[in-house]
Amino acid sequence: MQVSYKGLWVKCAENEISKHQLIELAEVSPSTLTRLNKNEIVSLSVLLKFCKILHCDVGDVVEAHPIGE
């Protein structure tokens, strides 16, 4: 499966929160931001922290689809 965090960046923009502010508020490591920028898998617990900050659901911040689609 391939993941996309495009929704996460849209929610950040809507809430006027930068990527760096988000990882600071969620208290996650900078390496997590690197993985997000590369559309690599991060833990559900991290995504839930983001959702709490952004007042949204997991489906609003991440999409998963088969590779090649």
C-alpha positions as CSV (number, residue, x, y, z in Angstrom):
1,M,0.0,0.0,0.0
2,Q,1.0,3.6,-0.7
3,V,0.1,6.3,1.7
4,S,-0.5,10.0,1.1
5,Y,-0.6,12.7,3.7
6,K,-1.9,15.4,1.4
7,G,-5.0,15.8,3.6
8,L,-2.8,16.4,6.6
9,W,-1.1,19.3,4.9
10,V,-4.5,20.7,3.8
11,K,-5.7,20.5,7.4
12,C,-2.6,22.3,8.6
13,A,-3.1,25.1,6.1
14,E,-6.8,25.4,7.1
15,N,-5.7,25.7,10.7
16,E,-2.8,28.0,10.0
17,I,-0.3,25.5,11.5
18,S,3.1,24.9,9.9
19,K,4.5,21.4,9.6
20,H,7.1,22.2,12.3
21,Q,4.5,23.6,14.6
22,L,2.5,20.5,14.2
23,I,5.3,18.1,15.2
24,E,6.1,20.4,18.2
25,L,2.4,20.4,19.3
26,A,2.2,16.6,18.9
27,E,5.5,16.1,20.6
28,V,6.8,13.8,17.9
29,S,10.4,13.6,16.5
30,P,11.6,15.6,13.5
31,S,12.3,12.2,11.8
32,T,8.5,11.7,11.8
33,L,8.2,14.9,9.7
34,T,10.8,13.4,7.3
35,R,8.8,10.2,6.9
36,L,5.6,12.2,6.4
37,N,7.2,14.3,3.7
38,K,8.3,11.1,1.9
39,N,4.8,9.6,2.3
40,E,6.2,6.8,4.4
41,I,4.1,5.0,7.0
42,V,3.9,6.5,10.5
43,S,2.2,5.0,13.5
44,L,-1.5,5.4,14.1
45,S,-0.8,6.9,17.5
46,V,1.1,9.8,15.7
47,L,-1.8,10.3,13.3
48,L,-4.3,10.4,16.2
49,K,-2.2,13.1,17.9
50,F,-2.4,15.2,14.7
51,C,-6.1,14.6,14.5
52,K,-6.6,15.8,18.0
53,I,-4.7,19.0,17.3
54,L,-6.5,19.6,14.0
55,H,-9.9,18.5,15.2
56,C,-10.5,16.0,12.5
57,D,-10.6,12.2,11.7
58,V,-7.8,10.0,10.5
59,G,-9.4,9.7,7.1
60,D,-9.1,13.4,6.8
61,V,-5.3,13.3,7.0
62,V,-4.2,10.1,5.3
63,E,-5.2,8.1,2.3
64,A,-4.0,4.6,1.4
65,H,-4.2,3.0,-2.0
66,P,-2.5,0.0,-3.8
67,I,0.9,0.8,-5.3
68,G,0.6,1.8,-8.9
69,E,-2.8,3.4,-8.6
